[in-house]
Amino acid sequence: MSINVHISIDMEGVSGVVHTDQTGQKGYDYNMMRKAMTLEANAAIEGSFEAGATTVVVNDSHGSMRNLLPYMLDQRAELISGSPKPLGMMQGVDDNSDISMCIGYHSRPGEKGILSHTIRGSSVVQHFYINDKPSSEFEINAGIAGYYNVAIGMIAGDSDIVNDAKNLIPNIIGAPVKATINKFSAKNLSGNETFKLIKNKAIECVENYQEFKPIKYKTPVKMSVEFTSDLMADVVSFIPGIKRESRQVISFESQDYIEAWKCMYASILLAGIPY
């Protein structure tokens, strides 16, 4: 029996990351932390194969989505890199995946957690809503995976997103690699302890992958975005089907979750263009 594993890896939830200077390509510490990101991916890959995975696909899910170091990445895995991608942080989950994992994840705006934000950060997106509920990238991505009947069985990141994920998926396997102090500080596990934790939790996830259930949001699904400025909402409102909820909030409703997601994702990308 084959087991195909999908891994979505972000950067803000990687152990040691506490500031945007570490996550942006122009930051002084960026090159060091992209290596840490790659090593955390490797820990999940190693655990997956040790537990019996047939294939592992890793989707680089941070910023430009060109952060993972291809020649440092475990060569047994396939890498999806670059952006934009239709499924964003979950690209590849629709390709016969049996289970998905989220590594390096973080909380949504307004919640305690390291570098909390949603998709494009506070310069563009203030809040993202699913059926009028403020939602994190994890919650959005759980719906994308669920659309393709794939469950998310593991999450690694700061203590707050791990706890928050359990509200949506009670039996999800959590790997908290750092304890949040505030948005820009944390108590981090050492590198070795981080890799050991992620590997062991990945093993547990793959060995029990059939125990997890895909997330299916109520339809019709309504997705909304609160932008940072009126102008962003002005421009996005040109798109047919978009509803203007208020000066900075737009929404789109559909019977199809992926249709709603693609509309919101395209809207966020459009809003982020300087005018």
Summary of the structure (lengths in Angstrom):
residues: 275
radius of gyration: 17.6
end to end distance: 52.6
largest distance: 52.7
contacts: 1003
relative contact order: 0.16
helix: 33%
strand: 24%
